Amino acid sequence: MRKKSKATSVDIAHLAGVSQATVSRVLSGSPLVNAETRKRVEAVVRELNYKVDRHASSLRRQRSGTLALLLFEDPTPDESHINPFFLSMLGSITRACARHGQDLLISFQQLSDDWAGDYEDSMKADGLILLGYGDYLAYQGKLQKLVEQGTRFVRWGAVLPDQPGLSIGCENIGGGHQAGSHLLSLGRKRVAFLGDASSHYPEFLDRFIGCERALDEAGLVLDRALQVDAESSEDAGHAAARELIARGLPFDAVFAASDLIALGAMRALTEHGLRVPEDVSVIGFDDIPMARFAHPPLTTIFQDTKQAGELLVDTLMRLVDGEEAQSIRLPTALVVRKSCGAQAD
């Protein structure tokens, strides 16, 4: 008895009444196929129990079928520190890769490493997603190197004029304005900002600018003497708040450039005998899961990590497929909790 041969894309094309090229487009998820044709081809695929040979398909297209996520984090003594903001984005990225039929390679990197050169002329991945970085001005040169060697990549971060490559980010200025306006609505007038408000950290700088604009519109000033540099960690927020208190200047609100900074700052304020929110209102930025469980729960600016992860993958796949793509800014939303002295309805 002759063994039944395995179904091929030619068989699918014959039964569906389409070309083999159309079958290939359907199987690769191309948007160029209309809905009716796609349904007809997919029905035949199910009928024949056809399975895509991903390895052979990748070889034909000179692709690996893999995307690489490079996560940049400064090492900690126990090597456990990962910003929870990026952890919440990871699930969305993983699901979006599965939807596109891509494997995801996750690699932890240090900015001091030659990670850009490591991916030159490499078949490790068809494109890179970059999450997390320290000093943007130091990081910018490596992004430019990726552009020059033709690496397809997209990163999470500020959308800047003339930046190397594409980025998905949020409306940082708008989010800062929301924070400043809310503090003003509570009668706060002396707002401190914790975070590096310079071109080295453009996301933090835009958040500062947004808050500054809100105060300026009310005829007030965001005093630079109430700004203290801090990177995104609880320890940095704690140290920045201690520095702010040591300056001896009056303040009745703290806008922290990230939730981690805000959580560390609240701890320092409490240790110094300042009550949150009675003496000092506190607002963070990100809406990480632990924000709602803080004491008191943290008012913050929400960034949609689910949509961000999907857009990072979708944008990168457009580049991999040779299609036009652009940087995108996502809107933010104010999440009101008890740390600022007012609670949402």
C-alpha atoms as one frame of an Amber mdcrd trajectory, in Angstrom:
protein
   0.000   0.000   0.000   1.471   3.333  -1.039   1.976   5.840   1.751  -0.188
   8.916   1.428   1.980  11.863   0.387   2.106  15.023   2.478  -0.027  17.935
   1.260   1.828  20.808  -0.384   1.103  24.458  -1.094   0.456  23.405  -4.719
  -2.375  21.149  -3.506  -3.829  24.011  -1.480  -3.656  26.365  -4.465  -5.432
  23.835  -6.701  -8.286  23.165  -4.283  -8.724  26.831  -3.333  -8.586  28.002
  -6.944  -5.771  30.471  -6.374  -2.100  30.790  -7.290   0.662  29.258  -5.203
   1.929  32.794  -4.548  -1.426  33.679  -2.985  -1.206  30.616  -0.731   2.266
  31.737   0.383   0.943  35.207   1.196  -1.886  33.770   3.294   0.473  31.455
   5.186   2.869  34.334   5.926   0.078  36.614   7.146   0.455  39.158   4.359
  -2.192  41.932   4.410  -2.250  41.929   0.586  -4.817  39.093   0.424  -8.510
  40.032   0.648 -10.633  38.527   3.434 -12.738  36.236   1.206  -9.705  34.648
  -0.470  -7.929  34.288   2.863 -10.893  32.405   4.357 -11.060  30.054   1.348
  -7.349  29.233   1.535  -7.432  28.783   5.326 -10.374  26.377   4.986  -8.365
  24.191   2.595  -5.336  24.377   4.893  -7.446  23.011   7.742  -9.014  20.356
   5.499  -5.608  19.038   4.427  -4.141  19.458   7.937  -1.272  21.331   6.291
   1.673  22.352   8.474   4.152  25.014   7.433   7.777  23.880   7.304   9.129
  27.020   8.952  12.761  26.040   8.507  12.410  25.562   4.747  10.325  28.705
   4.448  12.954  30.719   6.303  15.731  29.426   4.076  13.804  30.366   0.928
  13.191  33.873   2.234  16.664  34.204   3.783  15.045  34.777   7.148  15.485
  33.228  10.567  11.835  33.547  11.597  13.080  35.061  14.851  13.002  38.522
  16.396  15.466  39.487  19.123  14.526  41.531  22.177  17.581  43.220  23.680
  16.896  44.369  27.236  19.376  46.827  28.669  19.590  46.886  32.455  22.349
  47.994  34.783  23.449  44.991  36.862  22.609  44.845  40.579  24.510  42.920
  43.278  22.043  40.008  43.144  21.498  40.348  39.364  17.744  40.424  39.921
  16.807  43.971  38.925  14.501  44.286  35.944  12.357  47.393  35.618   8.760
  46.163  36.156   7.602  48.564  33.440   9.471  46.462  30.861   8.253  43.213
  32.400   4.667  44.297  31.803   5.521  45.029  28.159   7.196  41.652  27.658
   3.966  39.647  27.666   2.466  41.840  24.952   5.609  41.537  22.815   5.596
  37.747  23.167   1.947  37.450  22.135   2.445  39.799  19.170   5.414  37.713
  17.971   3.267  34.573  18.127   0.562  36.323  16.106   3.146  37.078  13.406
   4.494  33.508  13.505   7.842  34.662  14.905  10.015  33.181  17.635  11.358
  35.629  20.222  14.959  35.599  21.425  15.424  37.558  24.662  18.929  38.766
  25.423  20.079  40.828  28.394  22.718  43.378  27.467  24.948  45.960  29.112
  25.455  49.238  27.322  29.232  48.882  27.652  29.179  45.709  25.515  29.600
  45.756  21.729  26.030  44.544  21.244  25.570  46.521  18.021  28.509  44.820
  16.342  27.380  41.431  17.621  24.311  41.569  15.368  26.104  42.776  12.229
  25.831  40.264   9.349  24.162  37.856  11.771  21.328  35.412  11.154  20.435
  35.377  14.847  17.343  37.443  14.154  15.527  39.258  11.370  15.200  42.390
  13.497  15.772  43.856  16.947  13.494  45.326  19.610  15.427  47.500  22.058
  14.112  48.107  25.581  15.779  50.165  28.264  18.888  52.289  28.151  20.769
  54.722  30.330  22.358  57.872  28.948  20.730  58.420  25.538  23.623  60.503
  24.206  26.008  57.608  24.907  23.541  55.110  23.416  22.854  57.193  20.285
  26.124  56.258  18.575  25.298  52.554  18.734  21.867  53.208  17.240  23.568
  55.028  14.376  25.852  52.024  13.878  22.791  49.781  13.539  21.401  52.129
  10.873  24.685  52.152   8.948  24.949  48.349   8.874  21.335  48.009   7.716
  19.983  46.336  10.847  16.205  46.462  11.125  15.304  47.658  14.620  12.762
  49.587  16.651  13.112  50.782  20.218  10.928  51.923  23.086  11.778  55.500
  23.957  11.344  59.168  23.196  10.450  60.090  19.615  13.103  62.660  18.705
  13.899  64.746  15.611  16.613  63.200  13.424  16.944  60.145  15.685  18.658
  57.011  14.353  15.961  54.504  13.452  12.366  54.292  14.653  10.916  54.384
  18.138   7.602  53.786  19.846   7.074  56.035  22.831   4.452  57.994  24.694
   3.358  61.622  24.764   5.810  62.470  27.536   5.190  66.219  27.393   1.442
  65.613  27.502   1.832  63.255  30.444   3.924  65.799  32.316   1.287  68.442
  31.627  -1.416  66.130  33.028   0.608  65.658  36.213   1.261  69.375  36.658
  -2.360  70.333  35.969  -3.640  67.800  38.492  -1.316  69.064  41.206  -2.475
  72.621  40.511  -6.110  71.523  40.797  -5.285  70.336  44.328  -3.888  73.758
  45.259  -0.238  72.707  45.116   2.112  75.460  43.980   5.656  74.400  44.897
   6.260  71.330  42.737   9.538  69.414  42.932  10.682  67.226  40.041  12.770
  64.097  40.646  14.527  62.796  37.523  17.355  63.778  35.184  15.762  66.593
  33.165  18.416  66.824  30.457  19.062  65.650  26.890  20.832  62.629  28.387
  17.379  61.367  29.461  14.966  62.810  26.871  11.850  61.059  28.220  12.417
  62.558  31.668  13.199  65.944  30.132   9.908  65.970  28.219   7.996  65.075
  31.376   9.666  67.996  33.142   8.823  70.317  30.237   5.173  69.248  30.280
   4.830  69.897  34.005   6.662  73.202  33.629   4.191  74.298  30.942   1.213
  73.503  33.156   2.623  75.655  35.937   3.556  78.427  33.523  -0.026  78.533
  32.210  -1.139  79.141  35.812   1.399  81.940  36.299   3.709  79.775  38.419
   7.291  78.576  38.006   8.742  75.082  38.257  11.782  76.086  40.307  14.961
  74.403  39.007  16.222  74.422  42.591  13.491  71.849  43.282  14.723  69.519
  40.526  16.986  66.647  41.574  18.576  64.173  39.146  17.607  60.530  39.517
  17.628  57.431  37.359  14.686  55.029  37.406  15.080  53.017  40.599  13.659
  53.124  44.124  17.101  53.708  45.624  17.681  56.653  43.269  14.280  58.101
  44.179  15.004  57.712  47.882  18.374  59.458  47.526  16.887  62.242  45.366
  14.133  62.958  47.902  16.689  63.089  50.714  18.725  65.577  48.653  15.576
  67.641  48.003  14.769  67.797  51.718  18.382  68.691  52.568  18.191  71.780
  50.329  15.773  73.291  52.841  13.451  74.814  50.240   9.672  74.646  50.691
   7.734  72.249  48.441   4.231  70.790  48.643   4.308  68.300  45.753   6.659
  65.845  44.071   6.358  64.815  40.441   8.660  61.849  39.902   9.817  60.938
  36.388   8.956  57.257  37.038   6.962  55.206  39.519  10.118  53.596  40.912
  11.523  57.047  41.696   8.191  58.038  43.278   8.077  54.936  45.492  11.585
  55.577  46.780  10.756  59.247  47.327   7.655  58.440  49.406   9.777  56.271
  51.679  12.260  59.129  52.204   9.485  61.664  52.842   7.915  59.396  55.477
  11.276  58.805  57.161  11.671  62.589  57.417   8.268  62.980  59.079   6.450
  64.386  56.026   2.992  62.930  55.450   1.876  61.810  51.989  -0.462  63.291
  50.821  -1.283  65.700  53.681   2.061  67.543  53.542   3.298  66.520  50.105
   1.355  65.228  47.102   3.245  62.648  45.020   2.702  61.646  41.386   4.712
  59.059  39.447   4.867  58.013  35.803   4.305  54.531  34.204   1.564  52.906
  36.339   3.573  49.790  37.136   1.601  47.080  39.024   3.136  47.880  42.414
   1.905  51.509  42.192  -1.598  50.519  43.288  -0.232  48.565  46.265   1.989
  51.345  47.621   1.138  53.048  50.908  -0.607  55.259  50.080  -1.510  54.001
  46.566   0.399  56.032  43.985  -1.195  58.528  41.622   0.580  58.151  38.294
   0.589  58.683  34.541  -0.440  55.530  32.691   1.466  54.230  29.663  -0.267
  51.479  27.669   2.320  48.687  27.724  -0.017  46.263  25.929  -0.415  48.541
  22.915   3.263  49.495  23.104   4.389  45.869  22.837   2.067  45.206  19.907
   3.269  48.309  18.066   6.936  47.452  18.635   6.451  44.064  16.975   4.088
  45.294  14.233   6.440  48.142  13.312   9.476  45.856  13.241   7.659  43.334
  11.046   6.833  46.108   8.578  10.561  46.851   8.348  11.373  43.141   7.950
   8.807  42.901   5.145  10.282  45.953   3.396   7.257  48.142   4.059   7.047
  51.777   5.162   6.962  52.347   8.924   7.136  55.338  11.226   7.737  56.297
  14.848   4.607  56.547  16.985   3.701  58.405  20.187   1.008  56.853  22.392
  -1.353  58.954  24.543  -1.085  58.879  28.325  -3.756  58.965  31.019  -3.824
  60.244  34.596  -4.598  57.537  37.183  -5.706  59.191  40.413  -5.011  57.434
  43.720  -4.484  58.570  47.310  -0.847  59.731  47.145  -1.818  63.126  45.726
  -4.683  63.823  48.156  -7.561  63.107  45.817  -9.067  59.772  44.882 -10.815
  58.775  41.659 -14.565  58.268  41.695
